[in-house]
């Protein structure tokens, strides 16, 4: 049943975000071709006009991708779906509160990942027509040769990459669940649930900042000198991962409790 819930949430969100991400890639491709004459010193007035239009369109769509993804995934996908009128239908289904919450969390993480891929891909869509293949190839080869010049460096980069990936996943889950917890707590303020959610989110963020300032893994407590630098960076990443996992568990518990025991549908 969890798979069916996720499939429904994914399709519901994808009807808007899918075409939007494709439009971003199209705008990046258009901008890349419009900039190409500038790279070959054959820029004319028409090319300037096309480049200006492409730049504005690409910037607008980039902002739209970020803003609309957040609104659809966090507001429409969670608040309206579970705490609005649709919530009566969702909670009448033979699924647990934990499954509902898991579906919303996975859906949010998948769409955040797709948004990140779309943004990175748009850079490639811009670069390929704007620059020659030789320039791109030589640039990437030079970059990788400088980074991966020894076996030890390759191992360290692999380890750091794995740690950073785990930190990003845990941090993303923690952020999503923090927003969900803020929304469910703010929903207790019947007159202004959205304003209440914003206030709760700010309050939680302040508490997090105060706690993180005194944790032992904080960067100011580590001596970055010579051989200790690499191990210190590993310690920071592992510490960050642990904190993200703990906060995610706390936010999940809060959200589950508010949905399961104190549900207040609008």
Sine and cosine of phi, psi and omega as CSV:
sin_phi,cos_phi,sin_psi,cos_psi,sin_omega,cos_omega
0.00,0.00,-0.55,0.84,0.03,-1.00
-0.87,0.49,-0.64,0.77,0.03,-1.00
-0.89,0.46,-0.64,0.77,0.02,-1.00
-0.92,0.39,-0.63,0.78,0.05,-1.00
-0.88,0.47,-0.74,0.68,-0.01,-1.00
-0.89,0.45,-0.66,0.75,0.00,-1.00
-0.87,0.49,-0.67,0.75,0.02,-1.00
-0.91,0.42,-0.73,0.69,0.00,-1.00
-0.88,0.47,-0.66,0.75,-0.04,-1.00
-0.91,0.43,-0.72,0.69,0.00,-1.00
-0.91,0.42,-0.65,0.76,0.00,-1.00
-0.87,0.49,-0.67,0.74,0.01,-1.00
-0.97,0.25,-0.59,0.80,-0.08,-1.00
-0.93,0.37,-0.37,0.93,0.01,-1.00
-0.87,0.49,-0.45,0.89,0.02,-1.00
-0.97,-0.23,-0.73,0.69,-0.10,-1.00
-0.95,0.32,-0.55,0.83,0.01,-1.00
-0.85,0.53,-0.83,0.56,0.05,-1.00
-0.88,0.48,-0.55,0.83,0.00,-1.00
-0.91,0.42,-0.68,0.73,0.02,-1.00
-0.91,0.41,-0.62,0.78,0.05,-1.00
-0.90,0.44,-0.62,0.78,0.04,-1.00
-0.90,0.44,-0.61,0.79,0.05,-1.00
-0.88,0.47,-0.70,0.72,0.02,-1.00
-0.90,0.43,-0.64,0.76,0.04,-1.00
-0.90,0.45,-0.65,0.76,0.02,-1.00
-0.91,0.41,-0.62,0.79,0.03,-1.00
-0.90,0.43,-0.66,0.75,0.02,-1.00
-0.91,0.42,-0.68,0.74,0.03,-1.00
-0.89,0.46,-0.68,0.73,0.02,-1.00
-0.90,0.44,-0.64,0.77,0.01,-1.00
-0.88,0.47,-0.70,0.72,0.02,-1.00
-0.93,0.36,-0.54,0.84,0.00,-1.00
-0.96,0.29,-0.46,0.89,0.01,-1.00
-0.99,0.13,-0.37,0.93,-0.08,-1.00
-0.79,0.61,-0.68,0.73,0.03,-1.00
-0.87,0.50,-0.53,0.85,0.02,-1.00
-0.90,0.44,-0.59,0.81,-0.02,-1.00
-0.95,0.32,-0.40,0.92,-0.04,-1.00
-0.97,-0.25,0.25,0.97,0.04,-1.00
0.87,0.50,0.49,0.87,0.04,-1.00
-0.87,-0.50,0.55,0.84,-0.07,-1.00
-0.96,0.29,0.77,-0.63,0.06,-1.00
-0.82,-0.57,0.03,-1.00,-0.09,-1.00
-0.86,0.52,-0.68,0.73,0.00,-1.00
-0.87,0.49,-0.62,0.79,0.03,-1.00
-0.92,0.39,-0.62,0.78,0.07,-1.00
-0.87,0.49,-0.69,0.73,-0.01,-1.00
-0.89,0.46,-0.70,0.71,0.02,-1.00
-0.90,0.44,-0.65,0.76,0.02,-1.00
-0.90,0.43,-0.65,0.76,0.03,-1.00
-0.90,0.45,-0.73,0.69,0.03,-1.00
-0.88,0.47,-0.70,0.71,0.01,-1.00
-0.89,0.46,-0.65,0.76,0.00,-1.00
-0.91,0.42,-0.71,0.71,0.01,-1.00
-0.90,0.43,-0.71,0.71,-0.01,-1.00
-0.89,0.45,-0.69,0.72,0.00,-1.00
-0.91,0.42,-0.69,0.72,0.03,-1.00
-0.89,0.45,-0.66,0.75,0.02,-1.00
-0.89,0.45,-0.71,0.70,-0.02,-1.00
-0.93,0.36,-0.55,0.83,0.06,-1.00
-0.89,0.46,-0.71,0.70,0.05,-1.00
-0.90,0.43,-0.64,0.77,0.00,-1.00
-0.90,0.45,-0.64,0.77,0.02,-1.00
-0.86,0.51,-0.72,0.69,-0.03,-1.00
-0.92,0.39,-0.77,0.64,-0.09,-1.00
-0.93,0.37,-0.75,0.67,-0.06,-1.00
-0.93,0.37,-0.57,0.82,0.07,-1.00
-0.87,0.50,-0.73,0.69,0.01,-1.00
-0.89,0.46,-0.69,0.72,-0.05,-1.00
-0.92,0.40,-0.74,0.67,-0.05,-1.00
-0.92,0.39,-0.67,0.74,-0.08,-1.00
-0.97,0.25,-0.69,0.72,-0.12,-0.99
-1.00,-0.04,-0.65,0.76,-0.04,-1.00
-1.00,0.03,-0.91,0.42,-0.03,-1.00
-0.91,0.41,-0.67,0.74,-0.07,-1.00
-0.94,0.33,-0.43,0.90,-0.02,-1.00
-0.92,-0.40,-0.86,0.51,-0.10,-0.99
-0.89,0.46,-0.82,0.58,-0.05,-1.00
-0.93,0.36,-0.53,0.85,-0.06,-1.00
-0.97,0.24,-0.63,0.78,-0.07,-1.00
-0.97,-0.26,-0.51,0.86,-0.08,-1.00
-0.95,-0.33,-0.11,0.99,0.06,-1.00
-1.00,-0.10,-0.35,-0.94,-0.04,-1.00
-0.90,0.44,-0.49,0.87,0.01,-1.00
-0.93,0.37,-0.31,0.95,-0.02,-1.00
-0.88,0.47,-0.53,0.85,0.03,-1.00
-0.86,0.50,-0.65,0.76,0.02,-1.00
-0.95,0.31,-0.70,0.72,-0.06,-1.00
-0.88,0.48,-0.68,0.73,-0.07,-1.00
-0.99,0.10,-0.03,1.00,0.13,-0.99
-1.00,0.01,-0.16,0.99,0.02,-1.00
-0.96,0.28,0.47,-0.88,-0.01,-1.00
-0.98,0.21,0.84,0.54,0.04,-1.00
-0.74,-0.67,0.42,-0.91,-0.02,-1.00
-0.99,0.14,0.27,-0.96,0.07,-1.00
-0.88,0.48,-0.60,0.80,0.02,-1.00
-0.89,0.46,-0.62,0.79,0.02,-1.00
-0.93,0.36,-0.63,0.77,0.06,-1.00
-0.87,0.50,-0.72,0.70,-0.03,-1.00
-0.93,0.37,-0.64,0.77,0.03,-1.00
-0.90,0.45,-0.66,0.75,0.01,-1.00
-0.88,0.48,-0.70,0.72,-0.01,-1.00
-0.92,0.40,-0.61,0.79,0.00,-1.00
-0.93,0.36,-0.71,0.70,0.01,-1.00
-0.90,0.43,-0.67,0.74,0.02,-1.00
-0.86,0.50,-0.69,0.73,0.01,-1.00
-0.89,0.45,-0.71,0.71,-0.03,-1.00
-0.91,0.42,-0.64,0.77,0.01,-1.00
-0.90,0.44,-0.68,0.73,-0.02,-1.00
-0.95,0.30,-0.53,0.85,0.11,-0.99
-0.90,0.43,-0.65,0.76,0.04,-1.00
-0.89,0.45,-0.72,0.70,0.01,-1.00
-0.90,0.43,-0.59,0.81,0.06,-1.00
-0.90,0.44,-0.68,0.73,0.04,-1.00
-0.89,0.45,-0.66,0.75,0.04,-1.00
-0.90,0.44,-0.66,0.75,0.01,-1.00
-0.89,0.45,-0.65,0.76,0.01,-1.00
-0.91,0.42,-0.73,0.68,0.02,-1.00
-0.90,0.44,-0.66,0.75,0.01,-1.00
-0.90,0.43,-0.55,0.83,0.01,-1.00
-0.90,0.43,-0.56,0.83,0.08,-1.00
-0.90,0.44,-0.65,0.76,0.04,-1.00
-0.92,0.38,-0.65,0.76,0.02,-1.00
-0.89,0.46,-0.51,0.86,0.06,-1.00
-0.97,0.23,-0.66,0.75,-0.13,-0.99
-0.95,0.32,-0.63,0.78,-0.10,-1.00
-0.87,0.49,-0.76,0.65,0.03,-1.00
-0.97,0.23,-0.40,0.92,-0.06,-1.00
-0.98,0.22,-0.55,0.83,-0.04,-1.00
-0.88,-0.48,0.34,-0.94,0.02,-1.00
-0.97,0.24,0.36,-0.93,0.02,-1.00
-0.87,0.49,-0.63,0.77,-0.03,-1.00
-0.89,0.46,-0.68,0.73,0.00,-1.00
-0.89,0.45,-0.70,0.71,0.00,-1.00
-0.92,0.40,-0.71,0.71,-0.01,-1.00
-0.88,0.48,-0.75,0.66,-0.01,-1.00
-0.90,0.45,-0.61,0.79,0.00,-1.00
-0.90,0.43,-0.71,0.70,0.01,-1.00
-0.92,0.38,-0.66,0.75,0.01,-1.00
-0.88,0.47,-0.70,0.72,0.02,-1.00
-0.89,0.45,-0.66,0.75,0.00,-1.00
-0.90,0.45,-0.76,0.65,-0.04,-1.00
-0.92,0.38,-0.58,0.81,0.04,-1.00
-0.91,0.42,-0.59,0.81,0.01,-1.00
-0.96,0.29,-0.51,0.86,-0.02,-1.00
-1.00,0.09,-0.59,0.80,-0.12,-0.99
-0.94,-0.33,0.76,0.64,-0.10,-0.99
-0.99,0.13,-0.32,0.95,0.03,-1.00
-0.69,-0.73,0.33,-0.94,0.01,-1.00
-0.90,0.43,-0.62,0.78,0.00,-1.00
-0.90,0.44,-0.67,0.74,0.02,-1.00
-0.90,0.44,-0.65,0.76,0.02,-1.00
-0.88,0.47,-0.66,0.75,0.03,-1.00
-0.91,0.42,-0.70,0.71,-0.01,-1.00
-0.89,0.46,-0.66,0.75,0.01,-1.00
-0.90,0.44,-0.64,0.77,0.02,-1.00
-0.90,0.45,-0.69,0.72,0.00,-1.00
-0.91,0.41,-0.73,0.69,0.00,-1.00
-0.88,0.48,-0.64,0.77,0.00,-1.00
-0.89,0.46,-0.68,0.74,0.04,-1.00
-0.90,0.44,-0.67,0.74,0.02,-1.00
-0.91,0.42,-0.70,0.71,-0.02,-1.00
-0.89,0.45,-0.63,0.78,0.03,-1.00
-0.88,0.47,-0.70,0.71,0.02,-1.00
-0.90,0.44,-0.65,0.76,0.01,-1.00
-0.90,0.43,-0.65,0.76,0.01,-1.00
-0.90,0.43,-0.66,0.75,0.02,-1.00
-0.91,0.41,-0.75,0.66,-0.01,-1.00
-0.90,0.44,-0.65,0.76,0.04,-1.00
-0.91,0.42,-0.62,0.78,0.03,-1.00
-0.91,0.42,-0.70,0.71,0.03,-1.00
-0.89,0.46,-0.67,0.74,0.01,-1.00
-0.88,0.47,-0.67,0.74,0.02,-1.00
-0.89,0.45,-0.73,0.69,0.00,-1.00
-0.87,0.50,-0.73,0.68,-0.02,-1.00
-0.93,0.36,-0.49,0.87,0.08,-1.00
-0.91,0.41,-0.67,0.75,0.05,-1.00
-0.90,0.43,-0.69,0.72,0.02,-1.00
-0.87,0.48,-0.69,0.72,0.02,-1.00
-0.89,0.45,-0.67,0.75,0.02,-1.00
-0.89,0.46,-0.66,0.75,-0.01,-1.00
-0.91,0.41,-0.70,0.72,-0.03,-1.00
-0.93,0.38,-0.61,0.79,0.05,-1.00
-0.94,0.34,-0.71,0.71,0.01,-1.00
-0.89,0.46,-0.43,0.90,0.02,-1.00
-0.91,0.40,-0.28,0.96,0.07,-1.00
-0.92,0.39,-0.38,0.92,0.06,-1.00
-1.00,0.05,1.00,-0.02,-0.16,-0.99
-0.86,0.51,-0.60,0.80,-0.08,-1.00
-0.95,0.32,-0.62,0.78,-0.06,-1.00
-0.66,-0.75,0.94,0.34,-0.07,-1.00
-0.91,0.42,-0.61,0.80,-0.02,-1.00
-0.93,0.36,-0.70,0.71,0.04,-1.00
-0.88,0.47,-0.63,0.78,0.04,-1.00
-0.90,0.44,-0.64,0.77,0.02,-1.00
-0.90,0.44,-0.64,0.77,0.02,-1.00
-0.90,0.44,-0.69,0.72,0.01,-1.00
-0.89,0.45,-0.67,0.74,0.02,-1.00
-0.90,0.44,-0.68,0.73,0.01,-1.00
-0.88,0.48,-0.69,0.72,0.03,-1.00
-0.89,0.46,-0.69,0.73,0.01,-1.00
-0.88,0.47,-0.70,0.72,0.03,-1.00
-0.89,0.45,-0.66,0.75,-0.01,-1.00
-0.90,0.45,-0.62,0.78,0.03,-1.00
-0.91,0.42,-0.70,0.72,0.03,-1.00
-0.88,0.47,-0.68,0.73,0.04,-1.00
-0.86,0.50,-0.69,0.73,-0.01,-1.00
-0.90,0.44,-0.64,0.77,0.01,-1.00
-0.91,0.40,-0.66,0.75,-0.01,-1.00
-0.93,0.37,-0.69,0.72,-0.03,-1.00
-0.90,0.43,-0.42,0.91,-0.03,-1.00
-0.94,0.33,-0.29,0.96,-0.04,-1.00
-0.91,-0.42,0.01,1.00,0.01,-1.00
-0.94,0.33,0.57,-0.82,-0.06,-1.00
-0.91,0.41,-0.37,0.93,-0.04,-1.00
-0.99,0.14,-0.03,1.00,-0.05,-1.00
-0.84,0.54,0.60,-0.80,-0.12,-0.99
-0.85,0.52,-0.52,0.86,-0.04,-1.00
-0.94,0.35,-0.30,0.95,-0.04,-1.00
-1.00,-0.01,-0.01,1.00,-0.07,-1.00
-0.94,-0.35,0.69,-0.72,0.00,-1.00
-1.00,0.00,0.96,-0.27,-0.03,-1.00
-1.00,0.06,1.00,0.06,0.01,-1.00
-0.71,-0.71,0.81,-0.58,0.13,-0.99
0.72,0.70,-0.89,-0.46,-0.11,-0.99
-0.92,0.39,-0.34,0.94,-0.03,-1.00
-0.98,0.22,-0.26,0.96,-0.11,-0.99
-0.88,0.48,-0.75,0.66,-0.05,-1.00
-0.90,0.43,-0.74,0.67,0.00,-1.00
-0.90,0.44,-0.56,0.83,0.03,-1.00
-0.91,0.41,-0.66,0.75,0.03,-1.00
-0.91,0.43,-0.64,0.77,0.07,-1.00
-0.88,0.48,-0.67,0.74,0.00,-1.00
-0.89,0.46,-0.65,0.76,0.01,-1.00
-0.89,0.46,-0.70,0.72,-0.02,-1.00
-0.92,0.40,-0.69,0.73,0.04,-1.00
-0.91,0.42,-0.64,0.77,0.04,-1.00
-0.89,0.45,-0.68,0.74,0.03,-1.00
-0.89,0.46,-0.66,0.75,0.03,-1.00
-0.88,0.48,-0.70,0.71,-0.01,-1.00
-0.89,0.46,-0.70,0.72,0.00,-1.00
-0.90,0.44,-0.67,0.74,0.02,-1.00
-0.89,0.46,-0.65,0.76,0.01,-1.00
-0.91,0.42,-0.66,0.75,0.00,-1.00
-0.92,0.40,-0.73,0.69,0.00,-1.00
-0.91,0.42,-0.59,0.81,0.05,-1.00
-0.89,0.47,-0.67,0.74,0.02,-1.00
-0.90,0.43,-0.64,0.77,0.01,-1.00
-0.91,0.42,-0.74,0.67,-0.01,-1.00
-0.91,0.42,-0.60,0.80,0.05,-1.00
-0.88,0.47,-0.71,0.71,-0.02,-1.00
-0.89,0.46,-0.67,0.74,0.02,-1.00
-0.89,0.45,-0.74,0.67,-0.03,-1.00
-0.89,0.45,-0.70,0.72,0.03,-1.00
-0.86,0.51,-0.71,0.70,-0.02,-1.00
-0.89,0.46,-0.70,0.71,-0.02,-1.00
-0.92,0.40,-0.58,0.81,-0.01,-1.00
-0.98,0.22,-0.62,0.78,-0.12,-0.99
-1.00,0.08,-0.55,0.84,-0.12,-0.99
-0.92,-0.40,-0.39,0.92,-0.07,-1.00
-0.76,-0.66,0.60,0.80,-0.04,-1.00
-0.90,0.44,0.77,-0.64,-0.02,-1.00
-0.75,-0.67,1.00,0.07,-0.05,-1.00
-0.95,0.31,0.66,-0.75,0.00,-1.00
-1.00,0.02,0.00,0.00,0.00,0.00
